[in-house]
Amino acid sequence: MEKTLVYLRNRHIKLGLVTNGEGAFQMKSIQALQIAGRFDGIFIFEWEGMAKPDPNLFRKAMAALGYSRMKVLLWVTTL
């Protein structure tokens, strides 16, 4: 995953992380993985008031990053 994040960042592609879960716990996990700095936005359901698969959560993330849905790649993984 690290190589992919570096590859995308080096090409000036904005990255967002959308995740379900309790905010503080999710941020601890993200920080433990040392990936927080790889993302331009982190969107956690508890703090956003909506959860995956609600399309509004993805729309909010895309708008915050300045993307239209035509320029978004959704990559799903379990960490």
Steps between C-alpha positions, in 0.01 A plus 500: 500500500782741584650481150162575345441802724846638423450439126170692499631786717803542274257558215316770699184295532290599802417210727216460746439231757136411576441266790229381735564469868539702816704811430769485768557126444526542122745789533716294738508222242582741217776661705639161606527407131675833441281577198314813616742727316442315175142628473362843420184422693388241751125446530384291795131416522464598865628851426321536166160381625460238228646158431606290203335408271302829517589673173478838673811416701693441179353814343611703802852358479521564125377858538749567781781377276373694199412198288200416290386140497638457151854523637478272802638153553353308791745257656357278771718323750496376857795607711 
